[in-house]
């Protein structure tokens, strides 16, 4: 997801392995989940509002994808993508072997580009990727040590439309918990799974499902 950038931003790239669990929470329980995470968070809770364009390698693959992610200007109606601003190009590799039926581990490569430029999609298509779909993600992000929890509604953008035209694809909120790790024997993985178990009474943990993310 869209990680924070330092104040003195410079173009940068980083690559690491990430563990993730996904889930859903209904409208009735989302405030209960917010309350639980507020008690666990050790940093300021962040409102997140981003525009995401998904590119897949030809032929289309649901597991190997590249996203171009941009923040949307807050409190603007209709919503407008900040320009010029920072874009994040995120590559998500094919999931590794599963340590459980709910935990996903994969290699993540993120490159930050400033300012955003229309040549980014052309750069990706020249490498064999093709645009798949666009979404707007609106929600909150909580941080507990190295663990990030993002709770958001997914809105799909109709083809040839602007982010302001996005519509909810579900009444449920999606929950995404992630933590960087070196490998599955990293002690942080056990802590991460314990953290996720604490949320289980409120959320339904499940495997990553691209159809719930706007596909």
C-alpha positions in Angstrom: 0.0 0.0 0.0 1.0 3.7 -0.1 3.8 4.0 2.5 4.7 7.3 3.9 7.6 9.3 2.4 10.2 11.4 4.1 9.8 15.2 4.1 12.9 15.7 2.0 11.8 13.3 -0.7 14.0 11.9 -3.4 13.3 9.4 -6.1 13.9 6.0 -4.5 13.4 2.2 -4.8 13.3 -0.6 -2.3 12.8 -4.3 -2.4 11.9 -6.7 0.4 9.8 -9.7 1.3 6.4 -9.0 2.9 3.9 -11.2 4.8 0.3 -10.3 4.5 -3.1 -11.5 5.7 -6.4 -10.3 4.2 -9.9 -10.2 5.5 -13.3 -8.5 5.5 -15.4 -6.7 8.1 -19.0 -5.6 7.8 -20.3 -2.1 8.6 -21.7 -3.3 11.9 -18.2 -4.4 13.2 -15.9 -1.8 11.6 -16.1 0.7 14.6 -15.3 -2.2 16.9 -12.2 -3.0 14.8 -11.2 0.7 14.8 -11.4 0.7 18.6 -9.3 -2.5 18.9 -6.6 -1.1 16.5 -6.5 2.3 18.2 -5.6 0.5 21.4 -2.8 -1.4 19.7 -1.4 1.4 17.5 1.8 3.2 18.5 1.6 5.9 15.8 -0.9 8.4 14.5 -3.8 6.9 12.6 -3.8 8.0 9.0 -6.6 8.7 6.6 -5.8 7.1 3.3 -7.3 8.1 -0.1 -5.5 6.7 -3.1 -6.0 6.0 -6.8 -4.6 2.7 -8.0 -4.2 1.4 -11.6 -3.4 -2.3 -11.9 -1.2 -3.7 -14.7 -0.8 -7.4 -15.4 1.7 -9.2 -17.5 0.4 -10.6 -20.8 -1.3 -13.1 -20.7 -3.2 -11.7 -17.7 -2.0 -13.1 -14.3 -3.8 -12.6 -11.0 -0.7 -13.2 -8.9 2.0 -11.2 -10.6 1.0 -7.6 -11.1 2.3 -4.0 -11.1 0.3 -1.1 -9.6 0.7 2.6 -10.1 -0.5 4.3 -7.0 -1.2 8.0 -6.4 -2.7 9.8 -3.4 -5.9 11.8 -4.0 -6.1 15.4 -2.7 -8.1 15.4 0.5 -11.5 17.1 0.9 -12.0 17.9 -2.7 -15.2 17.2 -4.6 -15.1 15.9 -7.2 -11.9 14.0 -6.1 -8.9 15.0 -8.1 -5.6 13.2 -8.3 -2.8 15.4 -7.0 -0.6 16.6 -9.8 2.3 17.0 -9.8 2.7 14.5 -7.0 4.4 11.3 -6.0 3.6 8.0 -7.7 4.5 4.7 -6.4 5.1 1.8 -8.8 4.6 -1.4 -6.9 5.5 -4.9 -8.1 4.0 -7.8 -6.3 5.7 -11.1 -7.1 4.0 -14.6 -7.2 3.2 -15.7 -3.7 5.7 -18.0 -2.0 4.8 -21.3 -0.4 2.1 -20.7 2.3 3.0 -21.1 5.9 -0.8 -21.3 6.5 -3.9 -21.2 4.4 -4.4 -17.5 5.3 -0.8 -16.1 5.3 0.7 -14.8 2.0 4.4 -14.1 1.6 5.8 -12.5 -1.6 8.6 -10.2 -2.8 7.6 -6.6 -3.1 9.5 -4.0 -5.1 8.4 -0.3 -4.8 9.8 2.6 -6.7 8.8 6.2 -5.9 8.6 8.6 -8.8 8.2 12.4 -8.5 6.5 14.1 -10.2 3.9 11.8 -11.5 4.1 11.6 -15.3 1.9 10.1 -18.0 4.9 8.3 -19.4 4.7 5.7 -16.5 1.9 3.6 -18.1 3.7 3.7 -21.5 6.9 2.5 -19.7 5.0 -0.4 -18.3 3.3 -1.4 -21.5 6.6 -1.3 -23.3 7.7 -4.0 -20.9 4.8 -6.2 -21.7 2.3 -5.2 -19.1 -1.3 -4.1 -19.9 -3.8 -2.1 -17.9 -6.3 -4.3 -16.2 -8.5 -2.1 -13.9 -8.6 1.0 -11.8 -9.8 1.5 -8.2 -10.0 4.1 -5.5 -9.2 2.9 -2.0 -10.6 5.0 0.9 -10.0 4.2 4.6 -7.7 4.3 7.6 -4.2 2.9 8.2 -3.0 1.8 11.7 0.6 1.0 12.6 1.8 -1.2 15.4 5.6 -1.4 15.5 6.4 -2.8 12.0 2.9 -4.1 11.3 0.5 -2.0 9.2 -3.2 -2.5 9.1 -5.2 -0.9 6.3 -9.0 -0.9 6.5 -10.7 0.5 3.4 -13.6 0.5 1.0 -12.8 -0.4 -2.6 -14.4 1.7 -5.3 -14.1 0.7 -9.0 -13.6 3.3 -11.6 -15.5 2.7 -14.8 -13.4 2.6 -18.0 -12.6 6.0 -19.4 -13.8 7.8 -16.2 -12.2 9.9 -13.5 -11.8 8.8 -9.8 -14.8 11.0 -8.9 -17.0 8.4 -10.8 -15.8 5.5 -8.6 -18.5 3.4 -7.0 -18.4 0.9 -4.1 -18.1 -2.7 -5.2 -19.1 -4.1 -1.8 -20.8 -3.0 1.5 -17.9 -4.7 3.4 -14.6 -3.1 4.3 -11.4 -4.9 3.3 -8.7 -5.5 5.8 -5.0 -5.8 4.9 -2.3 -6.5 7.5 1.3 -6.5 6.3 4.8 -6.7 7.8 8.3 -6.8 6.2 10.2 -10.0 6.9 13.5 -11.7 5.8 12.0 -15.2 5.6 9.3 -17.3 7.2 11.6 -18.2 10.2 11.9 -14.5 11.0 10.6 -13.9 14.6 8.4 -11.1 13.4 6.3 -13.6 11.5 5.2 -15.3 14.7 4.4 -11.9 16.2 2.5 -11.0 13.1 0.3 -14.2 13.1 -0.4 -13.6 16.8 -1.5 -10.0 16.0 -3.8 -11.3 13.2 -5.3 -13.8 15.5 -6.3 -11.0 17.9 -8.4 -9.5 15.1 -10.1 -12.8 14.2 -13.2 -12.2 16.4 -14.0 -9.1 14.4 -12.8 -9.9 10.9 -13.0 -12.9 8.6 -9.5 -13.9 7.5 -9.2 -15.2 4.0 -6.8 -15.5 1.1 -6.1 -12.6 -1.3 -9.1 -12.4 -3.7 -8.5 -10.0 -6.7 -12.3 -9.9 -7.3 -12.7 -8.1 -4.0 -10.1 -5.6 -4.9 -11.9 -4.3 -8.0 -11.0 -6.8 -10.7 
